[in-house]
Amino acid sequence: MADTINYGTTPNREGKDRYFNTIVEVPSAREFGPGLGIIGEPPSLKVSNGVVWSGEATYAINIPLILPSSGSVGNNGALTLTTALPETYPNCYMWFEAGVVYAGSVAGMYYVEMVSTTQGIIYAEMLDGLPTAHENPTALVTTGPGAYTQIFGTSAATNSIKILAIPFAGGSLGKQGNLLFNPVFRLPGTATRKTTSFSINSTINGTNQYDSSGALHVQQAAPVMINFAGYNLQRTPTVGLSSGTSSAMHTSTEDTSIDFTASVYVRLRDDGADFVVLESLRVSATYGE
């Protein structure tokens, strides 16, 4: 194994530490193990699956992540939604506010198995890192609180819900790297507004807005690229899809020389009966000096 300079650690989906390294003499992927590495001269970001190195560091996420409508939760996580989802999702994660799943439950993304477009079972597993399907999820043995109203509102700061956070080690993308998000969303065809946003840490960057009435939307959303211009400056276009035009370039200041997260936020602006489904997402990371 070559000498390495650690850029930091970040947990993988099993909760183990993986190192982001500068490696001049490239080890085999089997030696390095699963994870991201900054390798070679000139340095470039690569991803290892524990068998081979890939030339592109990409996360592919295909388990749906959902901000559901209002509804009710019965005993043992029995879920009934007010507004039907686009299809029956046999495995997905849904966001619920604190106290909605059972008395004292925390807010977050819970693993759910739907048996119809409106009914399903909420399990104890919660999203922590990248989503995975659970073959034997842990059943809840709880008393259902009953009806709930999903969070909605006009404030992006207080009403936006984080449905995914991908950790990156500080400096792992360099000073001039970027992150490219390619999402597919499904939303109800209502005139009420729904928004999807992407962020570095808590600073929301690229935002897409949807408020067209009509049929259910299957939206291959406009890709969002967060460009790093030095460790403390990110520049991202904000796109309003309701009008089909691009608005201002968004500039944010988050220190990416230290560990950071790239996150996806969604918001129901006008009506808790709406929903947002992130059907799939590809995140590509590029290193830049």
Steps between C-alpha positions, in 0.01 A plus 500: 500500500638839403551783745187706534394841623160481666248760395261380771249226558133458427272207584385270224157341506617233747620773735868418451765763443635529145800722428529757225869488410756658275681200356787547254571129463152363435406189702264239368133554571506184710776648719319831536151358557169672418514878505620813323867578440693794357767314312776538243700791360331729411252404773149397402200371689429129457257258658577145611240228546762282665575318175581759232559876476251706299586818314197684635393545860123451479224422745194331344189503718191313383301441819226766505528775761161656571347798674146359526169680539305537820347179631474287811716248685336216689637237732835338411575749222189441288502792256212648299569794269247766403637530146587191299859459385577444130543126557539240772857516627606167658795672667561869553580758765252765614545810712281546807500776758582428864218322681320391183609134488445445875513707816857620542616398149768721349469684171673338205490257209340168598513176301155420359353211303184603315228245419295745292535860385352623830576232759819354638703408806761723662799319651755596763795541259586860416711640219860566603724558200409334172165315475487121500214250486451288810422131457385462863403844629427549868128517572369774725298401805341835569172680547405716203452872564237521223456781247781740416539801270813507287725801536462766230571870476660788314824514698785317328700527822244338734276294269761325282549133591835325462434158345860401422850595620817359342817556705829613343836539669655845513707580192390185321382693191784752501465875463351495148290183496128467458197287581242418232152389609279321245163437669166355391201626701131411491247756624124550490371713213361774720533876475640517852876541508755233584874565512812285488840629604860388533747619758846496648447459876205716601533756219240432231641550151327395175119503523233370261136608533189316379151647493342389172149354521399196295606136495741343745851619427786265433776755498852440376607810685762734364845387619640713779875557513666646808833646389779562749704818451740451787419319822272778625291588193236304308308629197176338383225606255147507637239386246126574512342218302151645533605768252769299326757776542819527698525751782796634694827324568506403866825554689556342840789476743555163666847380598556177303858464625337334801247214499172596333175349375322532167127489566162492324211707639134504397213728603123510472435872482120525492329175596576204728294280267777517240802269488847478346665173396870488417487192277869486425812710524847490355767711667830537317804643681793659313832597657665830406826656617 
